[in-house]
Amino acid sequence: MVAFEENSGNTYFTTDDAVTSTTQTLAAGIIATSNWSVVSVTYAAGLSLFVMIVYEKVALVFKTYTSPDAVTWTLVSSPATEIHPHVIGSVGTLLVLYGTKLPGGSPRAKFFLSVDSGATWRETDGQGQSMTAFCNGKINTDGQRILMNNEDHYFRSAFSAGLPTII
């Protein structure tokens, strides 16, 4: 397990037994300035990887990092896009990111999908839902269905194959 405290900067905690925790420090450059923060971390069992999303609130960009052990992190993508990520989850080898896109300054909540361990992200179809707050949430799955909820929205898929097809 890996845990980040809100506004903790480069410091986080890992545990193998949920009893003893170890303080860890992110490598220099991951959280380069106070404008960057860790938004969400998940363990993608289908990939055997931890996936971490960090966000830069001034330039409105995010980065995706992966780690097999939650200690050594590798940058896998830094998309040039105005997306404010909120939470990440996984279904098998599919990564699901719930975030806010700012088309014309009007925030729209959408799902973004990755089939290559976060190296590339595809936007789901549709304009998305209007969003009144930037809030964190949770994405849970039983390996077939997705349940996402936060203060603004609740989304349940009948099965993960119900998400838009990506190429």
Secondary structure, DSSP 8 states (H G I E B T S, - for coil): -EE--TT-TTEEEEESSSSSEEEEE--TTTT-STTEEEEEEEEETTTTEEEEEEEETTTTEEEEEEESSSSS-EEEE---S-EEEEEEEEETTEEEEEEEE-GGG--EEEEEEESSTTSS-EE-SS--EE-SS---EEEEESSS-EEEEESS-EEE-SSGGGS----
